Amino acid sequence: MRKVEKGLESVIFNSRWLLAPFFFGLIISIVVLLIKFMQYLFYLVQNLFALEEGVVVTSILTLVDLSLVGSLLLMIIFSGYEIFVSKIDVSNHEDRPDWMGKVDFSGLKLKVIGAIVAISAIELLKTFMEMREVPGEVDESLILWKVVIHMTFVVSGVLFALMDKIAASTKH
């Protein structure tokens, strides 16, 4: 019976490798984001003198938004892989991020919600910038929903942080 238990535990432990293709898929997603980023940047540079100031600012906010999403994906790939699959052995590499290997699941969750709040704020800012460009065509219900969704993310982030603080202060 002990042999069966050891075998089952080995299968369960090694099943963590089933997550590796997910992280590889996220790497491909970063490549897709890079292509979209370059496409936006090329459009912006190519039409720089023809575009109005508001469109330039909105386009730059889109570039920032894509950068944040890419950074979020990279953080999820590094941390998720190290938390759930295996340690990444680049400890002596000079470019190794300081946070790598130090982010636990709780920290990853807070970083993800923080990035989502930042992305949501940029989307909201883009909406307000577009409102300024075309004042007559304001969809107030869309703006209301974007604000409600953004505030939901903010409140969720605060609640996640509060729950983590309570959990950390609880004696085990």
HELIX and SHEET records of a PDB file:
HELIX    1   1 ARG A    2  ASN A   14  1                                  13    
HELIX    2   2 SER A   15  LEU A   19  5                                   5    
HELIX    3   3 ALA A   20  GLN A   46  1                                  27    
HELIX    4   4 GLU A   53  PHE A   84  1                                  32    
HELIX    5   5 PHE A  105  GLU A  133  1                                  29    
HELIX    6   6 GLU A  140  SER A  169  1                                  30    
END                                                                             
